[in-house]
Every structure is written in structure tokens, then in C-alpha cells.
Amino acid sequence: MARIRCNNSRRDSALRLPISIGIALGLTILSSHLWAGELDRSVELSDFGLTLQMPAGARAAAMAGSYTSSGNDAISLVYNPAGLARIRRPEATLGIHQETTEAANSFYGNRSALDNRNGAADVIALAFPVPVYRGSFVAAIGMFRQYSGYLDMFYSGFNPAEGTDDRYLLQQSGSLYGYTAGIGVDLSSALSGGISLMIIDGQMNKLTQWDHTAAGPPMRTEFLTDDVTLDFDGYVARAGIQIFPHPIVQFGAAFTSPTLFQVSGNGVTEEVGISDNALDTFRRTEGEIDTDYLLPFRFDVGATVYPIEPLQIVAELGYSDWTEAAIDQRRFRTRLLDTVFSEVLDLRFAAEWSLQSLPVRVRAGFARRPNPLRFVQTDRIDFDRLVKADDGAGGRREWGVGIGGLVGGVLSIDVAMTYTSESRTTATFSNDRSYTRYLLTTTYRP
């Protein structure tokens, strides 16, 4: 995305090859083109935060997103809209959060680190139970922060593979918000269903700077600056059910459709070359950006049990086939047709305890979320270098804790802290990231 360029000539020449050469040669040229010109763009989905959805609401965040079977408020719009059917009074929800992202890199043994802090509205939602003859019918609307584009990355050091001194800096900001409407209904005394539709909108700004110096002779230094502004417009739908076969157990399932983003914007690239015994060079390129991003579907299932009255325990899992992810209708495979993205299975666990003497609940959760992108760009100055990464502990791990209380019988206040960490390593490059979030959510139920 950051580089404004066109690489269509090789594809056009492949189309002009005599048919007698055969399909195999065409596939070789096509896969080589994807590797050299398009494959590196797969990291955009991770950079923009599209592979890690933000937690919504303090209670759900403290439970590490274990809300498919346990959700029973307006936050259910973005987890399982069937949970809306359990709302008995009108409610208005407002939430905010503060987030710190830390990134540490090692480039050929040279370590560096940056951090980023930001805060924003987390959720604004309204739910309205509609009187019906029996059962429940609830309509809800809301605005949720879905994806965070805040990211700072820096590395520098000597690259022995190229014989150059490299420096790379990425500064990115922006968020994507989802504007959602949905309904939840009781389909029977033991079954609830719901659907929701989300329109996603937001903006991101991305500044990339890098330079590298070749020792020569002659010695040559190249500087590049990319400044890109992007507008995101997307949509996604959800449908779900909750089942109550027994007072001490309930189940939930939710399906999230593929998410399509239409991304437009503009960018400016400036390149400067300084060389011994030669003229300096300067080139400035401006261009319009029009790109489609496709995120795959998700399927979540879970169960909530009440072994004793004040305690609930939740276990859930989610599945998504990230090999279906695409940019401009292109999926990503290496020269050997190995998939760059993988199928992922999320595991989530949570517990919530209601104090007997006070209107207070304490809760905690844990989630293991594998990174769907199997490769990393070990050298972002050399845009063609993707290497399969070792996820170490098995991908992202998220811990959450929180507490909630009821004031005056009408106002609930929930606070939570979550910590997410991940580590990705290759022979020449490593990247460690952590996200610490503090959330505050209030809900008024007259």
C-alpha cells in the first residue's frame, strides 16, 4: 500500500506466451510476479490491525471476549446478537478505553523499541425491548471501535545479506469504527436468535521512512519517505443463537460473514539518492489509491455453566479460514504455492463471581489467538523478502481481569484491564508486541 507502483508488465507478457509453452510456465511466472510485486502486501492486513479485532465493553474484555454464550446486553451486537433477547429493560451504554502498544524488534542482532499511547471512545449503544405477547423482542443500535491502526515500528543495523546499513521507521495512526443495528428475539422458551449489520468507517495515516547505505565503492545512500492517507469503508453481518436446555447451562453460536473493505486515499513518495562521484537524484511520486480488502468469515461457539449459584464459567472457541483473505481479489501464496495465511482456531476461557453481600461481580478471562499471518517481512527496505515466522508460545495470548458493580439499581459500572502479547521470530529478525488496555463502561437501565 505504501509504495505507489505498477507491476503489470510481467503479467501482460505472460499472457502473450504461446499456448504450447503450457500452463505450468504461466503459473511459474504468475507466482513469481505475486512474490515480487504483491506478496509483501499481505503484511498490510496485520499492520492496519485487521487481524486483531478490538475488545468491546469492559465486561466482555475482562472475559477475554468470551461473550458468544454469556452475552446479555447491548455489547452482544458485536459478539452474538442473540444475546440481545435477554435484555428486559431499555439500556444506554457508554464506554472509553486507554491503550498502550509496545513493539520491540531485533534486526540482525540490533535491538530497538518504540511505544504508542492512545485513548478513544470504546462503545456507544442503545437497546430497546419491544413489548410482545410472549417471549422477547429487542432492537439495538451502537457504535463500536473495531480496529486500531496505531502502530510505531523502528529498526536499524547492518544487513550482511545486502552489505548495507539500514534504518526503517513506521508511524501509523487511526481507528475504524463500526456502526451497528440488530435485533434479538426469543424463538421459543429455550432458544433465542439474533442478527446484526455493521457499517465500518474510519481513517488511517501512515508515514514510512527508510534509508540504507551501500559501502561501495562508490558509497551510495538512498532515502525514501512514504506519506499515505487512507479512508476505509466496509460492512459485515452477524447472526447467532443462544440455547438454554437447563437452568445451569447455556450454549451459544454465532456466524460472522466475510468483511469487505473499500479503501481509497492518496499518497506521496519521495526518493533521494546520494552517491560518491555521481549526481544526486530526487524523485517525487503522487498517486491515488483504490484497494479492496477481504477478511474471511468467523464461526464462534461456546458454553456457559453455573456449577454454583454465584459462579459462571465460560469456554468458547472460534474458527476462521484466513487463507480466504485477499487484497484486490488476490489471495497470497509463495513460489511453492504455500499459503501465506492459515486457518486459525481461537480458544477462550472466563469466569465471573457474584459477591453475595454486595452488588458486585469480579471476572477474569484468557484467550489464545493464533496469528493468521504465517510470514513476516524480515527487511522492509527489501520489499520482496517474506520469511515464515516462529510464533514461539503459539500466537497471541490475552489475559483480562475486571470488576463491575450496580449503583442505585439502575447504573452499572464496569472496569477492566487486558494484556495481549505476541512474539514472532526468524533467523534474522524478531518482533515482540504487547497491548495493554484499560476500559471503563457504564450502562444505565431506567
Backbone hydrogen bonds, N-H to C=O, Kabsch-Sander energy under -0.5 kcal/mol:
donor,donor_aa,acceptor,acceptor_aa,energy
4,I,2,A,-0.5
5,R,3,R,-0.9
12,D,8,N,-2.3
13,S,9,S,-2.3
14,A,10,R,-1.8
15,L,11,R,-1.7
16,R,12,D,-0.9
16,R,13,S,-0.6
17,L,14,A,-1.2
21,I,18,P,-1.6
22,G,19,I,-1.4
26,G,22,G,-1.2
27,L,23,I,-2.5
28,T,24,A,-2.0
29,I,25,L,-2.4
30,L,26,G,-2.6
31,S,27,L,-2.8
32,S,28,T,-2.2
33,H,29,I,-2.4
34,L,30,L,-2.4
35,W,31,S,-2.3
36,A,32,S,-2.4
37,G,33,H,-2.9
38,E,33,H,-0.7
38,E,34,L,-1.4
39,L,34,L,-4.5
41,R,38,E,-1.6
42,S,39,L,-1.8
43,V,40,D,-1.3
44,E,41,R,-2.0
45,L,42,S,-0.9
46,S,42,S,-0.6
47,D,43,V,-2.9
48,F,44,E,-2.8
49,G,46,S,-1.6
50,L,45,L,-1.5
51,T,45,L,-0.7
52,L,49,G,-1.2
54,M,146,Q,-3.2
57,G,55,P,-0.5
61,A,57,G,-2.2
62,A,58,A,-2.5
63,M,59,R,-1.3
64,A,61,A,-2.0
65,G,60,A,-2.9
66,S,63,M,-1.6
67,Y,65,G,-2.1
71,G,67,Y,-1.2
76,S,73,D,-1.9
77,L,74,A,-1.7
78,V,75,I,-1.7
79,Y,76,S,-1.1
80,N,76,S,-1.2
83,G,80,N,-2.4
84,L,81,P,-1.4
85,A,82,A,-1.3
86,R,83,G,-1.5
87,I,84,L,-2.1
91,E,127,A,-1.8
92,A,444,Y,-1.9
93,T,125,A,-3.1
94,L,442,T,-2.6
95,G,123,V,-2.8
96,I,440,L,-2.4
97,H,120,A,-2.0
98,Q,438,Y,-2.2
99,E,118,N,-3.3
100,T,436,T,-2.5
101,T,116,N,-3.1
102,E,434,S,-2.4
103,A,114,L,-2.8
104,A,432,D,-2.8
105,N,112,S,-2.8
106,S,430,S,-2.1
107,F,110,N,-2.6
108,Y,106,S,-0.6
108,Y,428,T,-3.1
110,N,107,F,-1.6
111,R,109,G,-0.6
112,S,105,N,-2.1
114,L,103,A,-2.3
116,N,101,T,-2.7
118,N,99,E,-2.4
120,A,97,H,-1.7
122,D,95,G,-3.1
123,V,95,G,-1.5
124,I,143,M,-2.1
125,A,93,T,-2.3
126,L,141,I,-2.8
127,A,91,E,-2.3
128,F,139,A,-3.3
130,V,137,F,-3.6
138,V,184,G,-2.8
139,A,128,F,-2.1
140,A,182,G,-2.5
141,I,126,L,-2.4
142,G,180,T,-2.3
143,M,124,I,-3.0
144,F,178,G,-2.4
145,R,122,D,-2.1
146,Q,144,F,-0.8
146,Q,176,L,-2.2
147,Y,176,L,-1.6
149,G,147,Y,-0.5
149,G,174,G,-3.0
151,L,172,Q,-2.1
153,M,170,L,-2.5
155,Y,168,Y,-2.0
157,G,166,D,-2.2
159,N,164,T,-3.6
162,E,159,N,-0.8
163,G,159,N,-1.9
164,T,159,N,-1.5
165,D,213,T,-1.9
166,D,157,G,-2.8
166,D,164,T,-0.6
167,R,211,D,-2.1
168,Y,155,Y,-2.8
169,L,209,Q,-2.7
170,L,153,M,-2.9
171,Q,207,L,-2.6
172,Q,151,L,-2.5
173,S,205,N,-2.2
175,S,203,Q,-0.7
176,L,147,Y,-2.4
177,Y,201,D,-2.9
178,G,144,F,-3.5
179,Y,177,Y,-0.5
179,Y,199,I,-3.2
180,T,142,G,-3.2
180,T,178,G,-0.6
181,A,197,L,-1.9
182,G,140,A,-2.5
183,I,195,I,-2.1
184,G,138,V,-2.4
185,V,193,G,-2.9
186,D,136,S,-2.2
187,L,185,V,-0.7
187,L,191,L,-2.0
188,S,191,L,-2.0
191,L,188,S,-0.8
192,S,242,Q,-2.7
193,G,185,V,-2.7
194,G,240,G,-1.9
195,I,183,I,-1.7
196,S,238,R,-2.4
197,L,181,A,-2.5
198,M,236,V,-3.0
199,I,179,Y,-2.5
200,I,198,M,-0.5
200,I,234,G,-2.8
201,D,177,Y,-2.7
202,G,232,F,-1.5
203,Q,175,S,-1.0
204,M,230,L,-2.1
205,N,173,S,-2.6
206,K,228,V,-2.9
207,L,171,Q,-2.9
208,T,226,D,-2.6
209,Q,169,L,-2.6
210,W,224,L,-2.3
211,D,167,R,-2.0
212,H,222,E,-1.7
213,T,165,D,-1.9
214,A,220,R,-3.0
215,A,163,G,-1.0
220,R,214,A,-1.9
221,T,274,I,-3.1
222,E,212,H,-2.4
223,F,272,V,-3.0
224,L,210,W,-2.7
225,T,270,E,-2.3
226,D,208,T,-3.0
227,D,268,V,-2.2
228,V,206,K,-2.8
229,T,266,N,-2.4
230,L,204,M,-2.9
231,D,264,S,-3.5
232,F,202,G,-3.0
233,D,262,Q,-1.5
234,G,200,I,-2.7
235,Y,260,L,-1.3
236,V,198,M,-2.0
238,R,196,S,-2.5
239,A,255,F,-2.0
240,G,194,G,-2.4
241,I,253,A,-2.5
242,Q,192,S,-2.2
243,I,251,F,-2.7
244,F,190,A,-2.6
246,H,249,V,-1.1
249,V,246,H,-1.8
250,Q,304,T,-2.2
251,F,243,I,-2.7
252,G,302,G,-2.3
253,A,241,I,-2.3
254,A,300,D,-2.7
255,F,239,A,-3.3
256,T,298,R,-2.9
257,S,237,A,-2.8
257,S,255,F,-0.5
259,T,295,L,-1.5
260,L,235,Y,-1.4
260,L,258,P,-0.5
261,F,259,T,-0.5
261,F,293,Y,-3.0
262,Q,233,D,-3.5
263,V,261,F,-0.6
263,V,291,T,-3.6
264,S,231,D,-2.1
264,S,262,Q,-0.5
265,G,289,I,-1.7
266,N,229,T,-1.6
267,G,287,G,-2.1
268,V,227,D,-2.0
269,T,285,T,-3.0
270,E,225,T,-2.4
271,E,283,R,-2.9
272,V,223,F,-2.7
273,G,281,T,-2.3
274,I,221,T,-3.0
276,D,219,M,-2.4
278,A,275,S,-1.1
281,T,273,G,-2.4
283,R,271,E,-2.4
285,T,269,T,-3.1
287,G,267,G,-1.9
289,I,265,G,-2.9
291,T,263,V,-3.1
293,Y,261,F,-2.4
294,L,326,A,-2.8
295,L,259,T,-3.0
298,R,256,T,-2.2
299,F,319,Y,-2.2
300,D,254,A,-2.7
301,V,317,L,-2.5
302,G,252,G,-2.2
303,A,315,A,-2.3
304,T,250,Q,-2.8
305,V,313,I,-2.5
306,Y,248,I,-2.5
308,I,311,L,-0.5
311,L,308,I,-1.6
312,Q,352,E,-2.2
313,I,305,V,-2.5
314,V,350,A,-3.0
315,A,303,A,-2.2
316,E,348,R,-2.7
317,L,301,V,-2.5
318,G,346,D,-1.7
319,Y,299,F,-2.8
320,S,344,V,-2.0
322,W,320,S,-1.1
322,W,342,S,-1.1
324,E,321,D,-1.7
325,A,322,W,-1.5
326,A,294,L,-1.7
327,I,330,R,-1.9
328,D,292,D,-3.1
330,R,327,I,-1.2
331,R,329,Q,-0.5
333,R,331,R,-0.6
334,T,338,D,-2.3
337,L,334,T,-2.2
340,V,332,F,-2.0
342,S,372,P,-1.6
344,V,320,S,-2.7
346,D,318,G,-3.0
347,L,368,R,-1.9
348,R,316,E,-2.7
349,F,366,F,-2.9
350,A,314,V,-2.2
351,A,364,A,-2.4
352,E,312,Q,-2.3
353,W,362,V,-3.1
354,S,310,P,-2.8
355,L,353,W,-0.6
355,L,360,V,-2.6
360,V,358,L,-2.2
361,R,404,G,-3.0
362,V,353,W,-2.4
363,R,402,G,-2.4
364,A,351,A,-2.1
365,G,400,G,-2.4
366,F,349,F,-2.8
367,A,398,E,-2.4
368,R,347,L,-2.7
369,R,367,A,-0.5
369,R,396,R,-2.8
374,R,340,V,-2.5
374,R,372,P,-0.8
376,V,387,V,-2.3
378,T,376,V,-1.1
378,T,385,R,-0.7
379,D,385,R,-0.6
382,D,379,D,-0.5
383,F,381,I,-1.0
385,R,382,D,-1.6
386,L,384,D,-0.9
387,V,376,V,-2.5
389,A,374,R,-2.9
390,D,425,T,-2.8
391,D,389,A,-0.6
393,A,391,D,-0.9
394,G,391,D,-0.7
395,G,391,D,-1.2
396,R,369,R,-2.0
397,R,421,S,-2.2
398,E,367,A,-2.9
399,W,419,Y,-2.5
400,G,365,G,-2.4
401,V,417,M,-2.1
402,G,363,R,-2.2
403,I,415,V,-1.9
404,G,361,R,-2.8
405,G,413,I,-2.3
406,L,359,P,-1.9
407,V,411,L,-3.7
408,G,406,L,-0.5
410,V,407,V,-1.5
411,L,407,V,-2.1
412,S,410,V,-0.5
412,S,443,T,-2.7
413,I,405,G,-2.5
414,D,441,T,-2.9
415,V,403,I,-2.5
416,A,439,L,-2.0
417,M,401,V,-2.5
418,T,437,R,-2.3
419,Y,399,W,-2.5
420,T,435,Y,-2.6
421,S,397,R,-2.1
422,E,433,R,-2.3
424,R,431,N,-2.5
425,T,390,D,-1.9
426,T,429,F,-3.0
430,S,106,S,-1.8
431,N,424,R,-2.9
432,D,104,A,-3.0
433,R,422,E,-2.3
434,S,102,E,-2.1
435,Y,420,T,-2.8
436,T,100,T,-2.6
437,R,418,T,-2.3
438,Y,98,Q,-2.6
439,L,416,A,-2.5
440,L,96,I,-2.5
441,T,414,D,-2.8
442,T,94,L,-3.0
443,T,412,S,-2.3
444,Y,92,A,-2.7
445,R,410,V,-3.2
445,R,443,T,-0.5
